[in-house]
Structures are given as structure tokens and as C-alpha cells.
Amino acid sequence: MKRKLSGLVLAYLRILARVALKLNKPQIIGIAGTAGKSSTRNAMEAVLKDHFIVKTVHGNSETGVPLGILGIEVSGYGILSWFIMLIRAPFGLFYLAGTQYLIAEMGIDEPDPPKNMGYLLSILKPEIAIYLNEGSVHTMQFEKKARGKKFRTEQEKIDFFVSQLAEEDAKIITQSNCQIGIYNNDDKFVKKALTNFSSDKAQLLTFGSAKQNNASYKSYSVDLTGTRFVIEVEKKQYFLHFKNFILPQTYQENFAAVILVACEFGLSIEKIEASLEKNFSLPPGRSSLFEGIHESVIIDSSYNASKIATLSFIDLMKTLKLKNNRPTIFVFVDMREIGSGEAYEHEEIAKAIKVVF
């Protein structure tokens, strides 16, 4: 009974969301990957909102995406909260009226609907699709694809699960009929998942460390006053300075992807730099900086954790340790939904911590 009711709720929300998109016709920017989706969404909104009418979808799941399209914030998950949200849903059909660009995170948990990319693409199909990276978070449900398969090492097993996750995430480009696909050319799982993809319709753009990419990383520096990035696109260098934001180097992925989109929309270097530096923000619990006792510094990244994000913050800690003499404390949470590789992945994090400290 519960499964049938859940199916009816999902169908109801999906239909209303699809009607809302058809009525209002915003251009959709979709973001997929293990780490950095919310930060990329915020950076994208920061650049575009000064120049266009933009709205963002703050949920990224099979329920969060349609509710976001209808302009409904999730206030709780109890029966009463859901009843109120479902009653309000039809009144959100014109929430996107006048919106030029809709920015949506598209997160997956499983290979099967409704928690996979295929299901999310049945609700919305982005004209611009961004694929950031891939890691072991959410691979637990993909273990069913390895029944009977033997692995020589724990790393080989985890890599297999991540590659299966990557194939599903890659559908944001391969099965969305997008006009522009933007992806991380440094990530081996992302590259492998897109190896055989070709399309007469989609223009593919890459970001990464090599200068041959459409967006390449030039420099990065961080201290307790802020973070600086230099990113090059078409031989033009973008200088980004985020005061009071202590960001790991991996954030260059987020900003490179955003700059590529902004360039496609015809925004100048000056407008992109100014809007990013003025408007960019992070949700609480993501690289939030606090002053601690005894002149210590606390970096709060306790919102959630993946191996990619945690390793990047450990590298950040190493950099800060070399640059200042103040005690620096990094707060993060455990990595979940890794499945049988959970112990191995946490041991790898422990080894990285030991190297720094």
C-alpha cells in the first residue's frame, strides 16, 4: 500500500512539474556529479542573476526536483507536511513565469527509478548539462550490478561501482538531448562514461588542468583572508578573489564550468568576475569559517561528506598549516552509502590525515 501511494505521489508531482516547464519554457541548466553540485548551482546563480531572470531548484531528488520547479520549499516529511505540499502543488504551475534560466541539481542514489538519472530526465531535460566529477558516495545501491563478480582488490571493487554510478550520471549529457554538455576532463570516471558518446546536436566543452580544455586552471592560492583562482577560457584569464571564503582547490571545477556557461551567454570577463565575487555564497556547513578560542580557526564542512570533498579539505588544511601558525580545526562528517567499501574508503581518508598531521 505504501509503495502504491508513493508511486501516485511521484506521478502527481512529475506531471505537474512537466506541465509547469511546458507552460513557462525556461532554459534549463542541469548539474550532476558526486561533489560540488550545490556550490556550482550557487555560483551559476551568482553570475546569471545580475543579467537574467533566474530561479534555482534547491532539491535534487525525485521529490525535491518537481517540488522546486513548483516553488514549494520542503517544510517537513511528516504526513501533514506532505498533505499541505500536495495541496499547494497545482498553485505552483506559474511559479516559473518569466524565468529565463532554471538551475537544477540532479542527484541520484540508485541505478533504478525513481532514484536514478533516467527518472529525473523524465521530469526535466537540461539544454545545458554539467557533469562535475564522480566518487564512491551513493555506490551502495549499485552493488547489485556486481553479483557474482570477483575483484582482486578493494580499490578495483570500488572503481567498478563508481564506474556504474558514472554511467548513470553521464545520462545528463548522453540521454538529455542537451545543446551543450560540459564535463570534467580530469576525472577518469567521467571521461570513461562519455567515451563513446557522440551527437550532432550537443556541443561538448571540457574543463580541467590541461591547457587544451575549453576552460583550464592557471593558478590557485588560499590563506585565512580568502581564496584566489585564475581560470583561462579562449586565451582570456579570469581572476577570481573570494574574500573570507576558505575554499579547497577543487572549487576550480565549479567556477570553470560556470564561466563556460556564462561565456556561452555572451557575458564579458568583467561581468563574470564582478558577479561571482559579489554574489557567491555557500550553504551553512560548507567551508564556513569561524574564530575559535585561543586564536584557533574552525572550518565547518559538516553539511555532508564525500571522499572527493574530504580529501580536498585535507589538502586545504595542509596548505593553511604551512601558511599560518594558528591552530586550525576542520569539522566534517562521515561518508555514507558506500556499501561494502566503506571501511576501505575511511581508511584511505585516515591515511591522508596522517600524512598532513
Sine and cosine of phi, psi and omega as CSV:
sin_phi,cos_phi,sin_psi,cos_psi,sin_omega,cos_omega
0.00,0.00,-0.70,0.71,-0.02,-1.00
-0.89,0.46,-0.65,0.76,0.00,-1.00
-0.91,0.42,-0.65,0.76,0.02,-1.00
-0.90,0.43,-0.67,0.75,0.02,-1.00
-0.90,0.43,-0.67,0.75,0.04,-1.00
-0.88,0.47,-0.65,0.76,0.03,-1.00
-0.89,0.45,-0.64,0.77,0.02,-1.00
-0.91,0.41,-0.66,0.75,0.02,-1.00
-0.89,0.45,-0.71,0.70,0.00,-1.00
-0.89,0.45,-0.68,0.74,0.02,-1.00
-0.89,0.45,-0.67,0.75,0.02,-1.00
-0.87,0.49,-0.75,0.66,-0.02,-1.00
-0.93,0.38,-0.63,0.78,0.00,-1.00
-0.90,0.44,-0.70,0.72,0.00,-1.00
-0.88,0.47,-0.73,0.69,-0.01,-1.00
-0.90,0.44,-0.65,0.76,0.00,-1.00
-0.91,0.43,-0.67,0.74,0.00,-1.00
-0.91,0.41,-0.61,0.79,0.06,-1.00
-0.90,0.43,-0.68,0.73,0.00,-1.00
-0.87,0.49,-0.66,0.75,0.01,-1.00
-0.93,0.38,-0.62,0.79,0.00,-1.00
-0.93,0.36,-0.60,0.80,0.00,-1.00
-0.95,0.32,-0.62,0.78,-0.15,-0.99
-0.98,-0.19,-0.38,0.93,0.13,-0.99
0.80,0.60,0.75,0.66,0.13,-0.99
-0.96,0.27,0.45,-0.89,0.16,-0.99
-0.99,0.16,0.74,-0.68,-0.16,-0.99
-0.97,-0.23,0.75,-0.66,0.12,-0.99
-0.93,-0.36,0.92,-0.38,-0.04,-1.00
-0.97,-0.24,0.58,-0.81,-0.06,-1.00
-0.78,-0.63,0.82,-0.58,0.01,-1.00
-0.79,-0.61,0.29,-0.96,0.03,-1.00
0.69,-0.72,0.17,-0.98,-0.05,-1.00
-0.97,0.24,-0.74,0.67,-0.12,-0.99
-0.81,-0.59,0.61,-0.79,0.15,-0.99
1.00,-0.03,0.14,0.99,-0.02,-1.00
-0.90,0.44,-0.72,0.69,-0.03,-1.00
-0.92,0.39,-0.64,0.77,0.02,-1.00
-0.91,0.43,-0.63,0.77,0.04,-1.00
-0.92,0.39,-0.65,0.76,0.07,-1.00
-0.85,0.52,-0.72,0.69,-0.01,-1.00
-0.91,0.42,-0.65,0.76,0.02,-1.00
-0.92,0.39,-0.62,0.78,0.03,-1.00
-0.90,0.44,-0.71,0.71,0.03,-1.00
-0.89,0.45,-0.63,0.78,0.00,-1.00
-0.86,0.51,-0.65,0.76,-0.01,-1.00
-0.97,0.26,-0.71,0.70,-0.19,-0.98
-0.99,0.15,-0.47,0.88,-0.17,-0.98
-0.94,0.35,-0.33,0.95,0.06,-1.00
-0.97,0.23,-0.24,0.97,-0.16,-0.99
-0.80,-0.60,-0.27,0.96,-0.03,-1.00
-0.63,-0.78,0.20,-0.98,0.11,-0.99
-1.00,0.03,0.92,-0.40,-0.16,-0.99
-0.80,-0.61,0.62,-0.79,0.18,-0.98
-0.75,-0.66,0.44,-0.90,0.01,-1.00
-0.86,-0.51,0.52,-0.86,0.11,-0.99
-0.99,-0.11,0.87,-0.49,-0.10,-0.99
-1.00,0.01,-0.27,0.96,0.13,-0.99
-1.00,-0.08,0.37,-0.93,-0.01,-1.00
-0.74,-0.67,0.26,0.97,-0.08,-1.00
-0.95,-0.31,-0.09,-1.00,0.00,-1.00
-0.90,0.43,-0.39,0.92,0.11,-0.99
-0.98,-0.21,-0.61,0.79,-0.04,-1.00
-0.89,0.45,-0.61,0.79,-0.01,-1.00
-0.91,0.41,-0.81,0.59,0.00,-1.00
-0.90,0.44,-0.60,0.80,0.04,-1.00
-0.90,0.45,-0.64,0.76,0.04,-1.00
-0.90,0.43,-0.62,0.78,0.04,-1.00
-0.89,0.45,-0.53,0.85,-0.01,-1.00
-1.00,-0.01,0.04,1.00,0.08,-1.00
0.97,0.25,0.44,0.90,-0.05,-1.00
-0.96,-0.28,0.86,-0.52,0.08,-1.00
-1.00,0.08,0.70,-0.71,0.00,-1.00
-0.96,0.27,0.88,-0.48,-0.05,-1.00
-0.98,-0.18,-0.18,0.98,-0.02,-1.00
0.18,-0.98,0.16,-0.99,-0.06,-1.00
-0.87,-0.49,0.24,0.97,0.08,-1.00
-0.97,0.24,0.16,-0.99,-0.05,-1.00
-0.87,0.49,-0.69,0.72,-0.02,-1.00
-0.90,0.43,-0.68,0.73,0.01,-1.00
-0.87,0.49,-0.71,0.71,0.01,-1.00
-0.91,0.41,-0.63,0.78,0.02,-1.00
-0.87,0.49,-0.70,0.72,0.01,-1.00
-0.90,0.43,-0.69,0.73,-0.01,-1.00
-0.90,0.45,-0.65,0.76,-0.01,-1.00
-0.93,0.36,-0.56,0.83,0.07,-1.00
-0.93,0.38,-0.62,0.78,-0.04,-1.00
-0.97,0.26,-0.40,0.92,-0.15,-0.99
-0.78,0.62,-0.74,0.67,-0.02,-1.00
-0.89,0.46,-0.42,0.91,0.00,-1.00
-0.97,0.23,-0.08,1.00,0.02,-1.00
-0.99,-0.14,0.17,0.99,-0.05,-1.00
-0.87,0.48,-0.45,0.89,-0.02,-1.00
-0.92,-0.38,0.35,0.94,0.06,-1.00
-0.86,0.51,-0.53,0.85,-0.04,-1.00
-1.00,-0.03,0.18,0.98,-0.03,-1.00
-0.82,0.57,0.79,-0.61,0.03,-1.00
0.99,0.13,-0.12,0.99,-0.03,-1.00
-0.95,0.32,0.77,-0.63,0.03,-1.00
-1.00,0.04,-0.65,0.76,-0.04,-1.00
-0.74,-0.67,0.74,-0.67,0.07,-1.00
-0.92,-0.40,0.83,-0.55,-0.02,-1.00
-0.97,-0.23,0.83,-0.56,-0.11,-0.99
-0.73,-0.69,0.78,-0.63,0.22,-0.98
-0.97,0.23,0.60,-0.80,0.01,-1.00
-0.76,-0.65,1.00,-0.05,-0.09,-1.00
-0.98,-0.22,0.60,-0.80,-0.01,-1.00
-0.83,-0.55,0.43,-0.90,0.01,-1.00
-0.84,-0.54,-0.39,0.92,-0.13,-0.99
-0.59,-0.81,0.25,-0.97,0.06,-1.00
-0.99,0.16,-0.20,0.98,-0.10,-1.00
-0.92,-0.38,0.46,-0.89,0.05,-1.00
-0.92,0.39,0.49,-0.87,0.14,0.99
-1.00,-0.08,0.21,0.98,-0.10,-0.99
-0.98,-0.22,0.40,0.92,0.01,-1.00
-0.89,-0.46,0.11,-0.99,-0.03,-1.00
-0.93,0.38,-0.57,0.82,0.02,-1.00
-0.83,0.55,-0.65,0.76,0.01,-1.00
-0.92,0.38,-0.70,0.71,0.00,-1.00
-0.88,0.48,-0.58,0.81,0.02,-1.00
-0.94,0.33,-0.28,0.96,0.10,-1.00
-0.98,0.20,-0.21,0.98,0.06,-1.00
-0.99,-0.12,-0.77,0.64,0.00,-1.00
-0.60,-0.80,0.58,-0.82,0.04,-1.00
-0.84,-0.55,0.91,-0.41,-0.08,-1.00
-0.95,0.32,0.65,-0.76,0.17,-0.99
-0.96,0.27,-0.52,0.85,0.07,-1.00
-0.87,-0.50,0.87,-0.50,-0.07,-1.00
-0.90,-0.44,0.79,-0.62,-0.01,-1.00
-0.90,-0.43,0.79,-0.61,0.01,-1.00
-0.87,-0.49,0.94,-0.34,-0.21,-0.98
-0.99,0.11,-0.80,0.61,-0.15,-0.99
-0.11,-0.99,0.03,-1.00,0.03,-1.00
-0.56,-0.83,0.63,-0.78,0.01,-1.00
-0.50,-0.87,-0.13,-0.99,-0.20,-0.98
-0.99,0.11,-0.15,0.99,0.04,-1.00
-0.90,0.44,0.67,-0.74,-0.01,-1.00
0.96,0.27,0.20,0.98,0.02,-1.00
-0.99,0.15,-0.20,0.98,-0.07,-1.00
-0.81,0.59,-0.71,0.71,-0.05,-1.00
-0.96,0.28,-0.20,0.98,0.02,-1.00
-1.00,0.03,-0.05,1.00,-0.02,-1.00
-0.92,0.39,-0.38,0.93,0.03,-1.00
-0.88,0.47,-0.37,0.93,-0.01,-1.00
-0.98,0.19,-0.10,0.99,-0.06,-1.00
-0.92,-0.39,0.27,0.96,-0.01,-1.00
-0.87,0.50,0.82,-0.57,0.00,-1.00
1.00,0.06,-0.15,0.99,-0.02,-1.00
-1.00,0.04,0.69,-0.72,-0.01,-1.00
-0.97,-0.25,0.61,-0.79,-0.01,-1.00
-0.84,-0.55,0.60,-0.80,-0.02,-1.00
-0.97,0.23,-0.56,0.83,-0.04,-1.00
-0.67,-0.74,0.27,-0.96,0.07,-1.00
-0.89,0.45,-0.63,0.78,-0.02,-1.00
-0.91,0.42,-0.63,0.78,0.04,-1.00
-0.89,0.46,-0.65,0.76,0.01,-1.00
-0.90,0.44,-0.74,0.67,0.00,-1.00
-0.89,0.46,-0.66,0.75,0.01,-1.00
-0.88,0.48,-0.59,0.81,0.04,-1.00
-0.89,0.45,-0.72,0.69,-0.01,-1.00
-0.90,0.43,-0.65,0.76,0.01,-1.00
-0.90,0.43,-0.62,0.78,0.02,-1.00
-0.91,0.42,-0.56,0.83,0.07,-1.00
-0.93,0.38,-0.67,0.75,0.07,-1.00
-0.88,0.47,-0.65,0.76,-0.02,-1.00
-0.89,0.45,-0.63,0.78,0.03,-1.00
-0.88,0.48,-0.61,0.80,0.02,-1.00
-0.95,0.30,-0.72,0.69,0.02,-1.00
-0.88,0.48,-0.59,0.81,-0.05,-1.00
-0.89,0.45,-0.29,0.96,0.02,-1.00
-0.88,0.47,-0.33,0.95,0.06,-1.00
-0.87,0.50,-0.42,0.91,0.08,-1.00
-0.97,-0.23,-0.71,0.70,-0.15,-0.99
-0.97,0.24,-0.41,0.91,-0.07,-1.00
-0.82,-0.57,0.25,0.97,-0.04,-1.00
-0.98,-0.18,-0.14,0.99,-0.12,-0.99
0.84,0.54,0.58,0.82,-0.03,-1.00
-0.92,0.38,0.41,-0.91,0.07,-1.00
-1.00,0.10,-0.57,0.82,0.02,-1.00
-0.73,-0.68,0.79,-0.61,0.09,-1.00
-0.91,-0.42,0.81,-0.58,-0.06,-1.00
-0.87,-0.49,0.80,-0.59,-0.07,-1.00
-0.59,-0.81,0.29,-0.96,-0.06,-1.00
-0.99,0.13,0.95,-0.31,-0.07,-1.00
-0.99,0.17,-0.09,1.00,0.05,-1.00
-1.00,-0.03,-0.24,0.97,-0.08,-1.00
-1.00,-0.03,0.89,-0.46,-0.10,-0.99
-0.91,0.41,-0.53,0.85,0.00,-1.00
-0.96,0.29,-0.64,0.77,0.05,-1.00
-0.89,0.45,-0.74,0.67,-0.01,-1.00
-0.88,0.48,-0.69,0.73,-0.01,-1.00
-0.90,0.44,-0.66,0.75,-0.03,-1.00
-0.91,0.41,-0.40,0.91,-0.04,-1.00
-0.96,-0.27,0.09,1.00,-0.11,-0.99
-0.82,0.57,-0.73,0.68,-0.11,-0.99
-1.00,-0.09,0.16,0.99,-0.04,-1.00
-1.00,0.09,0.75,-0.66,0.13,-0.99
-0.58,-0.81,0.55,-0.83,-0.05,-1.00
-0.45,-0.89,0.68,-0.74,0.09,-1.00
-0.97,0.25,-0.33,0.95,-0.08,-1.00
-1.00,-0.05,-0.65,0.76,-0.15,-0.99
-1.00,0.04,0.75,-0.66,0.16,-0.99
-1.00,-0.01,0.83,-0.55,-0.03,-1.00
-0.99,-0.17,0.78,-0.62,0.03,-1.00
-0.84,-0.55,0.58,-0.82,-0.04,-1.00
-0.84,-0.53,0.43,-0.90,0.17,-0.99
-0.76,-0.65,0.49,-0.87,-0.03,-1.00
0.19,-0.98,-0.15,-0.99,-0.09,-1.00
-0.98,0.19,-0.48,0.87,-0.04,-1.00
-0.97,0.25,0.58,-0.82,-0.06,-1.00
-0.94,0.35,-0.28,0.96,0.02,-1.00
-0.95,0.31,-0.24,0.97,0.02,-1.00
-0.94,0.33,0.37,-0.93,0.06,-1.00
-0.89,0.45,-0.55,0.84,0.14,-0.99
-0.78,-0.63,0.81,-0.59,-0.04,-1.00
-0.81,-0.58,0.46,-0.89,-0.04,-1.00
-1.00,0.03,0.77,-0.64,-0.02,-1.00
-0.97,-0.25,-0.73,0.69,0.01,-1.00
-0.38,-0.93,0.29,-0.96,-0.01,-1.00
-0.47,-0.88,0.68,-0.73,0.10,-0.99
-0.51,-0.86,0.50,-0.86,-0.02,-1.00
-0.53,-0.85,0.60,-0.80,0.18,-0.98
-0.50,-0.86,-0.14,-0.99,-0.09,-1.00
-0.96,0.28,-0.03,1.00,0.07,-1.00
-0.99,-0.13,-0.28,0.96,-0.01,-1.00
0.41,-0.91,-0.14,-0.99,-0.08,-1.00
-0.75,-0.66,0.61,-0.79,0.02,-1.00
-0.82,-0.58,0.70,-0.71,0.07,-1.00
-0.79,-0.61,0.56,-0.83,0.20,-0.98
-0.81,-0.58,0.84,-0.55,-0.03,-1.00
-0.81,-0.59,0.68,-0.73,-0.06,-1.00
-0.94,-0.34,0.76,-0.65,0.07,-1.00
-0.73,-0.69,0.84,-0.54,0.00,-1.00
0.78,0.63,0.75,0.67,0.05,-1.00
0.90,0.44,0.24,0.97,0.09,-1.00
-0.94,-0.34,0.71,-0.70,-0.05,-1.00
-0.98,-0.20,0.74,-0.67,0.00,-1.00
-0.96,-0.28,0.86,-0.50,-0.02,-1.00
-0.98,-0.19,0.91,-0.41,-0.04,-1.00
-0.91,-0.41,0.81,-0.59,0.02,-1.00
-0.80,-0.59,0.91,-0.42,-0.01,-1.00
-0.95,-0.30,0.98,-0.18,0.00,-1.00
-0.94,0.33,0.69,-0.73,0.05,-1.00
0.92,0.39,0.21,0.98,0.14,-0.99
-0.94,-0.35,0.86,-0.50,0.01,-1.00
-0.99,-0.16,1.00,-0.07,-0.16,-0.99
-0.94,-0.35,0.67,-0.74,0.09,-1.00
-0.95,0.32,0.26,-0.96,-0.09,-1.00
-0.89,0.45,-0.46,0.89,-0.03,-1.00
-0.89,0.46,-0.27,0.96,0.04,-1.00
-0.91,0.41,-0.22,0.97,0.08,-1.00
-0.89,0.46,-0.46,0.89,0.07,-1.00
-0.88,0.47,-0.75,0.66,-0.04,-1.00
-0.86,0.51,-0.76,0.65,-0.09,-1.00
-0.94,0.33,-0.56,0.83,0.04,-1.00
-0.90,0.44,-0.69,0.72,0.02,-1.00
-0.89,0.46,-0.67,0.74,-0.02,-1.00
-0.91,0.40,-0.67,0.74,0.01,-1.00
-0.88,0.47,-0.64,0.77,0.03,-1.00
-0.87,0.49,-0.68,0.74,0.03,-1.00
-0.90,0.43,-0.73,0.69,-0.02,-1.00
-0.88,0.48,-0.60,0.80,0.05,-1.00
-0.91,0.42,-0.63,0.77,0.04,-1.00
-0.89,0.46,-0.47,0.88,0.01,-1.00
-1.00,0.03,0.05,1.00,0.10,-1.00
0.99,0.12,0.27,0.96,0.01,-1.00
-0.98,0.20,0.60,-0.80,-0.03,-1.00
-0.98,0.19,0.24,-0.97,0.07,-1.00
-0.83,0.56,-0.73,0.68,-0.06,-1.00
-0.87,0.49,-0.67,0.74,-0.01,-1.00
-0.93,0.36,-0.65,0.76,-0.01,-1.00
-0.91,0.42,-0.75,0.67,-0.01,-1.00
-0.88,0.47,-0.72,0.69,-0.07,-1.00
-0.91,0.42,-0.70,0.71,-0.04,-1.00
-0.93,0.38,-0.65,0.76,0.02,-1.00
-0.89,0.46,-0.75,0.66,-0.06,-1.00
-0.93,0.38,-0.54,0.84,-0.03,-1.00
-0.98,0.18,-0.64,0.77,-0.22,-0.98
-0.96,-0.29,-0.28,0.96,-0.12,-0.99
-0.91,0.42,0.70,-0.71,0.06,-1.00
-0.56,-0.83,0.26,-0.97,0.03,-1.00
-0.84,-0.55,0.50,-0.86,0.08,-1.00
-0.90,0.44,0.41,-0.91,0.08,-1.00
-0.83,0.56,0.61,-0.79,0.02,-1.00
1.00,0.09,0.15,0.99,0.09,-1.00
-0.83,-0.56,0.98,-0.21,0.03,-1.00
0.83,0.56,0.56,0.83,0.05,-1.00
-0.98,0.18,0.69,-0.73,-0.10,-1.00
-0.96,-0.29,0.75,-0.66,0.02,-1.00
-0.73,-0.68,0.52,-0.86,0.13,-0.99
-1.00,0.08,0.80,-0.60,0.01,-1.00
-0.98,-0.21,-0.03,-1.00,0.02,-1.00
-0.96,0.26,0.34,-0.94,0.03,-1.00
0.83,0.56,0.64,0.77,0.05,-1.00
0.88,0.48,0.41,0.91,0.03,-1.00
-0.99,0.11,0.32,-0.95,0.04,-1.00
-0.87,-0.50,0.74,-0.67,0.01,-1.00
-0.91,-0.41,0.82,-0.57,0.09,-1.00
-0.96,-0.27,0.93,-0.37,-0.07,-1.00
-1.00,-0.09,0.94,-0.33,0.10,-0.99
-0.81,-0.59,0.76,0.65,-0.14,-0.99
-1.00,-0.07,0.14,0.99,-0.02,-1.00
-0.90,0.44,-0.81,0.59,0.13,-0.99
-0.32,-0.95,0.07,-1.00,-0.07,-1.00
-0.58,-0.81,0.57,-0.82,0.20,-0.98
-0.72,-0.69,0.25,-0.97,0.00,-1.00
-0.89,0.46,-0.65,0.76,0.01,-1.00
-0.86,0.52,-0.77,0.63,-0.05,-1.00
-0.92,0.40,-0.67,0.75,-0.05,-1.00
-0.91,0.41,-0.69,0.73,0.04,-1.00
-0.89,0.46,-0.60,0.80,0.01,-1.00
-0.92,0.40,-0.58,0.81,0.03,-1.00
-0.96,0.27,-0.52,0.86,0.09,-1.00
-0.91,0.42,-0.65,0.76,0.10,-1.00
-0.88,0.48,-0.64,0.77,0.04,-1.00
-0.88,0.48,-0.68,0.73,0.03,-1.00
-0.87,0.50,-0.65,0.76,0.02,-1.00
-0.88,0.47,-0.69,0.73,0.02,-1.00
-0.89,0.46,-0.73,0.69,-0.01,-1.00
-0.91,0.41,-0.56,0.83,0.01,-1.00
-0.88,0.47,-0.60,0.80,0.00,-1.00
-0.97,0.25,-0.41,0.91,-0.13,-0.99
-0.99,-0.12,-0.35,0.94,-0.02,-1.00
-0.61,-0.79,0.38,-0.93,-0.04,-1.00
-0.99,-0.14,0.11,0.99,-0.04,-1.00
-0.99,0.11,0.62,-0.78,0.08,-1.00
-0.86,0.50,0.78,-0.63,-0.06,-1.00
-0.86,-0.51,0.80,-0.60,-0.07,-1.00
-0.90,-0.45,0.81,-0.58,0.02,-1.00
-0.95,-0.31,0.85,-0.52,-0.02,-1.00
-0.96,-0.29,0.87,-0.50,0.06,-1.00
-0.63,-0.78,0.21,-0.98,-0.06,-1.00
-0.95,-0.32,0.09,-1.00,-0.03,-1.00
-0.97,0.26,0.34,-0.94,0.01,-1.00
-1.00,-0.10,0.80,-0.60,-0.11,-0.99
-0.89,-0.45,0.14,-0.99,0.06,-1.00
0.86,0.52,0.58,0.82,0.05,-1.00
-1.00,-0.07,-0.33,0.94,0.04,-1.00
0.98,0.22,-0.66,-0.75,-0.10,-0.99
-0.93,0.36,-0.24,0.97,0.02,-1.00
-1.00,-0.05,0.15,0.99,-0.11,-0.99
-0.86,0.51,-0.75,0.67,-0.04,-1.00
-0.89,0.46,-0.70,0.72,-0.02,-1.00
-0.88,0.48,-0.71,0.71,-0.03,-1.00
-0.90,0.43,-0.65,0.76,0.04,-1.00
-0.93,0.37,-0.57,0.82,0.07,-1.00
-0.90,0.43,-0.59,0.81,0.04,-1.00
-0.90,0.43,-0.63,0.78,0.07,-1.00
-0.90,0.43,-0.67,0.74,0.00,-1.00
-0.87,0.49,-0.64,0.77,0.04,-1.00
-0.90,0.44,-0.66,0.75,0.00,-1.00
-0.90,0.43,-0.64,0.77,0.03,-1.00
-0.90,0.43,-0.66,0.75,-0.02,-1.00
-0.89,0.46,-0.61,0.79,0.01,-1.00
-0.89,0.45,-0.64,0.77,-0.05,-1.00
-0.96,0.28,-0.65,0.76,-0.14,-0.99
-0.95,-0.32,0.00,0.00,0.00,0.00
